Amino acid sequence: MDNLRPLVVPGDAGLHVVCWFRGTMVSSQAYNAEVAALIQPAD
């Protein structure tokens, strides 16, 4: 599995959020992927 591309999501001052697109991609029409996220409350 590869981490393919970071994503920019709307912000929330109460959260720290990191999102990225991961999976396998043979071509732009042949892929198996998902969006992953880490979400934590802001300190």
Number of C-alpha atoms within 10 A of each C-alpha: 9 10 14 15 12 13 12 10 10 5 9 10 8 10 12 13 17 14 15 16 16 17 15 15 14 8 7 6 7 9 11 11 15 13 14 14 12 9 10 11 10 10 6
